[in-house]
Amino acid sequence: MAGANHAPHNSNRNASKSHETGRNESVARQVNDVTSPRREVAPPHPCGVLLSVIGAIVVLGATGSLFGSSPLVIAVQTGAIGLSVWARRSFPKGTFRVVAVPSGPSIIRRGPYRFVRHPMYSAALFFIWPAVLSHLSTMNLAIGLAVTLVVVARVIAEERLLRARYPEYGEYARSTKALVPFVV
């Protein structure tokens, strides 16, 4: 009896692995279509930043650390929400995607993209860090650092994809900061 239950479980696991392998190969092909044929760049997981920010918000909210009473904290977090909405609305209709594979015909240089290359990631950091700093603890600091590491990893990976897709991206990168205008 135990053997009968074990066999189908293995075949389901193999089928799942086969499906996942097929999906990974499909993503790799999409990236190869965007990049040069000699260089394979693996895209970052499309939901990594989103899930880390949502997770951070949930944990900070559950512990009462998401919002502060300081007018400065409230202003920065409100600004972060506004920046996120402004960045999203700057995309041409039908070109916004959660995945990091560039889809538009050219680099977006309007809205907040005139000042920073990754305003949505900036907004995430500008929302999380005031909460962390206004309720400083080891756990909150770890949350802030974890979100920052995920964002930085995603920015690095996206920069590679954008440089490969858009020849003019190097000039844009030289004239525009990555996350914080005039700083970083």
N, C-alpha and C positions, 0 to 999 in steps of 0.2 A: 504494500500500500504506500509506504513512504517513497519508494522508488517511482511509483506512478505519478505522485504529486511533484516529484523533483524534476522529472523530464520536461513537462510542459513549462515549468518555471524557467528552466535553462533556455528553452527555445524562445520564450518571450523575451528573456534578457538578451539573447543573440539578435533577435529581431529589432529590439530597441537599440542595441549597439549599431546594427546595420543602418537603421534609420538615422541615428545621430551622425554616423560617419558620412552618409549621403548628404545630410544637411551641411556638415562642415565642408565637404568638398564643393557644395553649391556656393557657399559663402566665399571659399577660396577662389572659385572661378569668377565670381562677381568682382572680387578685388583684382584679379589678374586682368579683367577687362578694363579696369580703371588705370592700373599701373602698367609699367613696362613689362614685356613678356619675360625678361630675365630676372626680375626682382619680385618676389612674392611677399606681400605684406599682409599679415593677419589682422583683421579689424578687431577693435576691442569689442567685448560683449555689448550688444546694443542696450541692455538694461542695467548695466553695472552702476553707472552714475545715478540713474533714476532710482534704482532700488536702494543704493546706499543713502541717498538724500531722504527718501521716504522713510527708511529705517531709522535714520538719525532723528527725523522729525517725530516719529512715533515714540521713540525712547525718550527724547527730550521732553515731549509733551506728557508722557505717562509719569515722568518724574517731576513734573512741574517746573522744568527748566527751559521750556521753549521760548517763553516771552519774559522780558524784563519790564520793570516799571520805569526805567530811565528813559527820558525823552529821546536820548541819543540812540539807544537800542531800538526803540520803536521806529524812529526815523530811518535807521539803516535797514531794518527788516522790511519796512514798507517800501523803501526805495528798491530793495532787492526784488520784491514782488513786481513792482513797476518795470524794472529792468528786464525781468523774465518775459513779461507780456510784450514789452516793446520789441525785444529780440525776436520773439516768435512771430509777431506781426510784420517784421521786416522781410520775412521770406516771401518770395513770389508764390502765388497761388499754386498749390499742388507739388511744391518741391520740398516741403519739410518732411523729414524722416527721423525716426529715433536711431536707426542704424547710422554708422559713421561713413558709409559709402557716399561720396559726393554725388548729387543728383542734378544740380542746376547747371545751366550753360556757362555760368561765370561765377566769380566770387561775389558774395554779397558785401557791398560797401555802403549801404545806407543804414539809417537808424543807429543803434549802438555799435554796429560793426565798423563805423567810421572811427571809433575810439578804441575798441578792443576786439580781438579776433574771436573770442569765445565768451560772449556776454551771458549766455545761459549758465555756464559753469561759474562765472563770476557771481551771478545772482544767487546760485546755490551756496557758494562760500560766504557771500555777504548776508545770507539769511541764517546760516548755521553758526558762524563764529560769534556774532553778538550774543546769541543764546548761550554758547559755551562760556564766553568770557564774563557774562553777567551772573552766571551760576557756576563759578569755577569749582571743579572737583576732578579727581583723577578719571572717573568714568566719562565725564563730559569732555575733558581734554582728549581722551582716547577716541571718542566719537568724532570730534573735530579733526583730529589728525588722520583718522581712517578715511573720512570723506575727502579730505584734502589730498591724500595719497591716490585715491581712486580718480579724482578729478585730474590730477597731474598726469597720471598714467594715460588717461583717455585723451588729454590734450596732446601729449607726445605722439600717440598713435594716430590721432586725427591729422596732426600736422604732417606726418609722413604721407598719408593718403592725399591730402590737399595739395602738397608739393608735387606729388606724382601726377595728379589729375589736371592741375592748373599751372602752366608755366609761369604765369604772372604772380603766383602766390608768394614767391620769394621777396619780391618788391613790396607787396602788401605787408608781409611779415616784418620787413625792415622798418616800415613806416607806422606800424600799429602794434601796441603792446598785446600780449596774450590774454591776460586776465584783469589787470588793474591799469587803467589809463595813466600814462606818464610814469609808471613804476615797474610793473612786471609784465 
